[in-house]
Amino acid sequence: MKAKASVTAQKLLNLYRQAHVIDGGWSVLNKIFVEESTDEVLKELAALPTGKFLAEHINNLRSGKTPTDSIARELLPYGGAFAEKSLHTQISESDLKELVSAISTFNPTQDGLEKFMSTPVIHNFGADWVASIQTILANDTDLFDKFSQIARMWNAYKIWMDAQEIIKKPITDRVRAQLQVDMPEYETYLPMFGEEGTKLLRQLHTLTSSLPASESNTENA
């Protein structure tokens, strides 16, 4: 069963927002954008914050206006404010074999994810491991798709842990503002954790809807 258009749209938007960590990675991201963006997904994108820019970029790719390894400067995420970084995509035959084995034998549980993340070859890629591995696997559709599922699962657990940290501490105006920006990601991934995830999402919504201390004091003056 194909993912709902709204879920796919949010996933693509998340990738778009993370593009600042990729140097030359547009060739990989653009492949995902074109393959997974149906007309319905484009409509969903247009309704999301900054999603209209990604929708326009995808239409440019479809029409051939934008090369498959590029993006129009005016459509860069965050206005192109982030400098791009180089990816480490050189890999030995032995490391590639280890990577393929780790992906092929992946067990979709929390223990399986921790085992995958502890694989030495994953550590070698550093913080940009997702984009680097996607680049390496770009021509192997089956492995690329399997790895993308692992990356989504990792991102879901990361979102879960981030949400737990947020509700443990008194919220500041800065954290609240960032939470509002990141809320689409929490709305995408937290429901994957069932009732506990839904409960956590409600708590986050409460935090974003509560007034900052400064505004509250002004109203009570």
Secondary structure, DSSP 8 states (H G I E B T S, - for coil): ----HHHHHHHHHHHHHTGGG-SSTHHHHHHHHHHH--HHHHHHHHTSTTHHHHHHHHHHHHHTSS-TT---GGGSGGGG-S----------HHHHHHHHHHHHT--SSHHHHHHHHT-HHHHHTGGGHHHHHHHHTTT-HHHHHHHHHHHHHHHHHHHHHHHHHHHHS---HHHHHHHHHHHHHHHHHGGGGHHHHHHHHHHHHHHHHS--HHHHHHHH-
